[in-house]
Amino acid sequence: MRGRQLAALVRKDLRLELRTRETIVAMVLFAIVMLVILEFGLGTRDGDLTRFAGGLMWVTLAFTAVLGVGRSYVAEREQRVLDGLLVAPVPRVVLLGAKAIAILIYMAAVEVVVIPLVGIFFVKGPYWDSIGWIAITALLADVCIALAGTLFSGLALFTRARDLILPVLFLPALVPVVIAGAGATHAVAGGPHDMSEWRGYCLFLAAYAILFALVSVATYDAVFDD
Amino acid sequence: MVTARGLVHAYGERRAVDGVDLDLAPGERVALAGANGAGKSTLLRMLATLVRPKAGTLTVLGHAIPDAARAARTGIGYLAHDPLVYLDLTARQNLELYGDLYGVADRDARITDLLDDVGLAVRAEDTVRTFSRGMAQRLALARMLLHRPRLLLLDEPHASLDAAGADRLDRELDAARDDGRAAVIVTHDVERVARVADRLVVLRAGRVVLDTPMGDLDPMDVRRLYTGVAP
């Protein structure tokens, strides 16, 4: 039953996104524009930005995530459907899981564009043979982003100034993700791979994801309680 | 089906529902009336498990609320002011979503029957955004009935239904009486609902001020109780 509910909710979010194309397109465009601005802003001063590439990528992805997470409950809010979901016998953790999976898919779609562009704009030296390691880093970071984003977007849903509250809550929670994501990317991009450093950062991301999963599961019922 | 004792809900300092007792037997259909702000919709949302009581006890379909709210929800059908459907999904996709959320075993056949029943079969593959308000509300009626609920909770259901939709709803409420299902119908139009309700409960300032069988109803009493002023 829970699997059927989860699949139905994810399918619904993807159907809405395929029909409206509002979130992923906006996120991809935002990320590209931000990378271009960073390239023009920094690239002309320092020819080799390799050691900053991870930081630039994860700062870009963090701000892009705020954009996507901010839209995660837009359909329910604007079309006033939330009561329909809440009156159904759906465990709140299934609502959380479905939104988190949708955000994860949106982030992955953005990264398909962003990760190669970072290599083109900012990395001198070996990069493409590191794509697999960076993709694993991105997947772990995306789980953190999706869980934290779903929790905070649920909290912000019931506040008046939700568009202001969400970045204020969400961006600080992303600081460890940006640090670890940038560190892990730096460890494998643009030179000899430092796999022990990469592994350490990835373990940190995994631990952070587990922490947010536990916090979310423990609190999500209360988020949707009156 | 419903047992409420001393239900209270407050928005800040203001008590929207203030010590309400309510019993609902199988097959019983109760009209819930009162002036704007009397607490009708809040009480209905409490029965629908959407609003947690601040005080008092509530049992819905044998399940204590809020502790066993999820079990109660399987048997609740809720028709709100808003149709509670996604505008950018088709009518069928909306019902498929709710069919999966409620675990409806014969989902596709049930959806086809209901869409036909509410007169939306030919628009089944159209997005709800292209529907009129009345059509969206007929889809909401299908959504409410999809999982064969035992308790119907309806918030001003006749307000945006056209004549055919309203007739379909009335037939459902008559069938509910015969099947032993129960219904609570929030309304301002007591005369309209009198045809399908067995009992009238009037709220004023969050309190029950009248609870009477429909047969004993004096319209003047209702008007006086709405406002607290003699007509």
Interface residues (C-beta under 8 A of the other chain):
Chain A: M1 R4 Q5 A7 A8 L9 R11 K12 R15 L16 R19 T20 A75 Q79 R80 V81 D83 G84 L85 L86 V87 A88 P89 V90 P91 D225 D226
Chain B: A48 T49 L50 V51 R52 P66 R70 A71 R73 T74 I76 Y78 A80 D82 L84 V85 Y86 L87 D88 L89 Q93 E96 L97 Y98 D100 L101 Y102 G103 T127 R143
